[in-house]
């Protein structure tokens, strides 16, 4: 399965995203994704040291800054 197809199958699910240059992980519900792996997350939280540290709400992540994407649950 191509990575973009796998990501499309995760729409509506809660995912964790690790970004370049960031020590924290973002966790939120995947609202949409495009062919460049740009992601729109809603109900997003920043996770620091395994604890939800702050609420970010709706965020858009640029695909070329994403290191890892993992489904939660």
Secondary structure by P-SEA (a helix, b strand, c coil): ccaaaaaaaaccccbbbbbccccbbbbccccccccccccccccbbbbccccccccccbbbbbccccccccccc
